[in-house]
């Protein structure tokens, strides 16, 4: 079963750097976690724009490491419940960005929730 998760952010270029811009009045919290979710969404959208390119070609063109891209893209496979908690600013205290990007986590969402949400 496929589910879509909407994260109300916009990635724009400011002074030569990518910046996450929230809409005025948004109740979402801008944390390391929310920036990580935004970066994962952005990277996936960029990869979808050039489906004929290999990961190595994409990484060479954007001057980023394939390992980095794989670890960031893994974030897109998180459960929608965990993503919602992160965007609402209720990420569990024991959870760190390194936990999400460096650890292998279960594919099933209920197992992820059991692992990350205590």
C-alpha positions in Angstrom: 0.0 0.0 0.0 1.4 3.4 -1.0 0.8 6.5 1.1 1.7 10.0 0.4 3.0 12.4 3.0 2.8 16.2 2.5 5.5 18.3 4.1 4.6 22.0 3.8 8.0 23.4 3.1 9.7 25.1 0.2 13.4 24.8 -0.7 14.8 28.0 -2.3 18.2 29.5 -3.0 19.3 32.3 -0.7 22.7 33.9 -1.0 23.9 30.9 -3.0 22.7 28.4 -0.4 19.7 26.2 -0.3 17.3 27.3 2.5 14.1 25.8 3.8 11.3 28.4 3.8 8.1 27.7 5.7 4.9 29.5 4.9 4.0 32.3 7.4 1.7 31.0 10.1 2.9 27.4 9.7 2.9 25.6 13.0 5.7 23.3 12.0 9.0 23.4 13.8 12.3 24.0 11.9 14.7 21.6 13.4 17.6 19.4 12.2 15.0 16.6 11.7 12.7 18.8 9.6 15.6 20.0 7.5 16.7 16.4 7.0 13.2 15.5 5.8 13.2 18.4 3.4 16.7 17.5 2.1 15.5 13.9 1.5 12.5 15.1 -0.4 14.5 17.5 -2.5 17.2 14.9 -3.4 14.5 12.4 -4.4 12.8 15.0 -6.6 16.2 15.9 -8.3 16.9 12.2 -8.9 13.5 11.8 -10.5 14.1 14.7 -12.9 17.0 12.8 -14.5 16.0 9.1 -14.5 18.7 8.2 -17.1 21.5 9.3 -14.9 23.2 6.8 -12.6 23.7 7.6 -8.9 27.4 8.1 -9.5 26.8 10.5 -12.4 24.2 12.5 -10.3 26.7 12.7 -7.4 29.6 13.8 -9.6 27.4 16.5 -11.2 26.3 17.8 -7.8 29.6 17.2 -6.0 28.2 15.0 -3.3 29.0 11.5 -2.1 26.9 8.5 -3.1 27.0 7.3 0.5 25.6 10.6 1.7 22.8 10.5 -0.9 21.9 6.9 0.1 21.8 7.8 3.8 19.6 10.8 3.2 17.3 9.0 0.8 16.7 6.4 3.5 14.8 9.0 5.4 12.1 9.0 2.8 11.2 5.4 3.9 10.3 6.5 7.4 6.8 6.0 8.6 4.4 8.9 8.1 3.6 8.9 11.8 7.3 9.4 12.6 7.6 12.1 10.0 4.5 13.9 11.4 6.0 13.8 14.9 9.2 15.3 13.6 7.4 18.1 11.7 5.3 18.9 14.7 8.3 19.2 16.9 7.6 16.1 19.0 10.6 13.9 17.9 11.5 11.6 20.8 14.4 12.9 22.9 16.4 9.7 22.4 16.2 10.0 18.6 19.0 11.7 16.8 19.7 12.6 13.2 22.5 10.1 13.2 20.1 7.3 14.4 18.0 7.9 11.2 20.8 8.3 8.7 23.4 5.8 10.0 21.3 2.9 11.3 19.4 0.5 9.2 15.8 0.5 10.3 13.0 -1.9 9.6 11.0 -1.6 6.4 7.6 -2.1 8.1 6.3 1.1 9.5 4.9 -0.4 12.7 8.3 -1.9 13.4 9.9 1.5 12.8 7.4 3.1 15.2 8.2 0.5 17.8 12.0 1.2 17.3 11.9 5.0 17.3 8.8 6.0 19.2 8.8 4.9 22.8 
